[in-house]
Amino acid sequence: ARRRATKRAGELAGLKVERIISEPTAAAISYGLYQNGGNSRFLVFDLGGGTFDVSILEHFDTVLEVRAVAGDNFLGGEDFTTVLENLFFEKYPQFNRLTLDEKTMHHIHKQAELCKLGFSKSRKSSMDCKIGEECFSLSVDLTKYEDACEELLDKIRQPVKRSLLDANIRLSDIDKVV
């Protein structure tokens, strides 16, 4: 339905819509994967803010073929930020989402996002939240964060497995992950 709506929107805008391609496929084209010589298979992994998509693409001769697509429309990076928020609320049970005002919740969310980004530089990251006149800190190591994210990681595994099954290939058959 979304693809039809996108096509219709393009037509209403006066465009001739040749075809609709998924975001991972567009990313593969953008990365120039079709320019790699020889035959190869790619797994394109797109974990956005609110959605997750995976595509299996095969390049042979001058053709870039989509072998399989899968995903989860209700899984994204924001879910991983929420995990850090939950860890904060576990440490400070005197606070909860229902009793804090919108501005404070936004501040906690922003600190959780910065903490998540901190893992790209270090195995430890922290969030410092000012609530009222007091500052409340949470320090998290990567192992604890990964453990807390295990349910989300399982949700990611399912579309990857499904796409491999739909493409009728094994993970070892993939030449590159983008």
RAZIZI-V253916 format. One record per helix or strand. SS is the DSSP state (2 for helix, 1 for strand). FROM is the first residue (numbers start at 1). LEN is the number of residues. Records with the same first field share a line. If there is no record, write none. Layout:
SS = FROM-LEN / FROM-LEN
This chain:
2 = 2-11 / 23-8 / 33-3 / 77-15 / 102-17 / 142-7 / 150-18 / 171-3
1 = 40-8 / 52-9 / 63-10 / 124-8 / 134-8 / 176-2
